[in-house]
Each structure stands twice: as C-alpha cells, then as structure tokens.
Amino acid sequence: MTYFLMGLVIISGLTAFIYFIGPYFPGLHVYTEIDIDAPPAEVYAVLADLERYPEWNPYHVVIEGRAAVGEALVVHMNKPNGDTPTVHPHMLRMEPSRELTWGGGVRGLFYGEHVFLLEENSAGGTHLIHKEDFEGMAVQFVTLDAIEEGYNGMNVALKAWIEGIH
C-alpha cells in the first residue's frame, strides 16, 4: 500500500508539473491566410462539411466524425513531405460563418488547436485565417515540418473549389 501511495504522489506531482510548466516551453505557431470570393457563410459551409473533404482537400484528405462541438474526429493527412499522419482531435468550437476549431492532446505535454477564422472582407468575400498553435514540452521533439506548406495548399484548393461553384 505504501508503494501505491508513493506512486500516486509521484504521478500526481509529474502531472501537475507538466500541466503548469509545459506552456512555458517553446511552441510552434503556423499562420496562413487567403481571400476567397464568396461570403463567409459559404466558406464556413464547405469547411464544416467534413464528409466532402476528400473531394477538394489535398491536406486533410479524410475526416471521420461529425462536425459538432465535443465530437471526436479522426483526421487523415497527406503532408507535402510525403508523411501521412493520422490525429484524433475533438471539435472544440463552431461559430457559423466565423470559426471552426478542432484540437487536442495533453496540455503541458503536447497540445494543438487547428483554427479556421472567417472575416468578411471589403469586397463582400471572405478573408480566411488558417492557423495552428502547438504548445507543451514535447513540441520541440516532434516533427512538425511541412504544415505551413500544406495549409497554403489547402487554402488554394478551398478557394478554387468554392470559386468554381459560382
């Protein structure tokens, strides 16, 4: 019983350390943007239609799961460097015509949020900010290359898909 309690104390202490100290380690921030000649409601509708990603998205080639806050997703990627990782985030925020965000991980150790922000531009179209923020102690040890290139490619494909609809 003593070893059990000692182990529990050690695990609790490590968990607290990771949770509170992890965000102070260097993170990674990916930021891309593009203007699309369609109103935010149209762009949001395409981004929120996860089932149709294989039709237009060269980066997130398949997303399994429902587009609803709290839902678990399985995201299959095809990165420009040839890597084909799969991640298991949850849908965190959905604000029609404004924001779609999924993310997950263990805060302090490795946590990421993938964000699409939509703003109406002066021409009545959409200014899309497509970004991801990674934080935690393990970020510096994980290969996260080709993300910006992949997001830029995805943005261009999204623009072509939506503008081709009109």
Buried (B, 14 or more C-beta within 10 A) or exposed (E): EEEEEEEEEEEEEEEEEBBEEBBEBEBBEBEBBBBBBBBBEBBBBBBBEBEEBEEBBBBBEBBEBEBEEEBEBEBBBBBBEEEEEEBEBBBBBBEEBBBBBBBBBBBBBBBBBBBBBBBBBEEEBBBBBBBBBBBBBBBEEEEBEBBBBBBBBBBEBBBEBBEEEE
